Amino acid sequence: MQSEINRLKAIIQEQEQQIQDKNASIQQLEDITEKQEQQTQLQDAIIKQLQEALKTQSEEMQVLIDLSQEHRSLVLSSQNSSAK
């Protein structure tokens, strides 16, 4: 009888250890998932900043193009006026 009780206690201890191991594994997976989510949020923020910087650069480039075209038109107009 005592040996049966000891055997059952050993089984219970083994199962409790397995549960603790599984809980530790679950916690590690949750930690990994949380870090991945944080990394994804950081990447999303960086992408948004890059998109905004690109938009700003594009707008600035368009202003430069417009000014360049306006300058060219003024130069050509001035040359045409001088030629007359």
Steps between C-alpha positions, in 0.01 A plus 500: 500500500776743595690420182188580296463832683867579436459411131197728470685780680788462254257516208339812646839665554603416144176645363540813712853542363371458146234764568764739635720436195208562266407818687859621467491424127170686465648800682802497268271492196294787639819700559617429144160601362504823700850586375393426143197727539721778638741451209212514253370822658848651482536398136157648422602829665826507303316429175256782574787741570672396177179546303454848645863590427461373144181701456672812631799445271268444206314823575829689534625352174181609326550855630856495363379372164232769486751770591745369244235504229393850601862616492551343158186671370620834635844453345349407163259792520786734586708364212210544260448857618869578460510349153226734375 
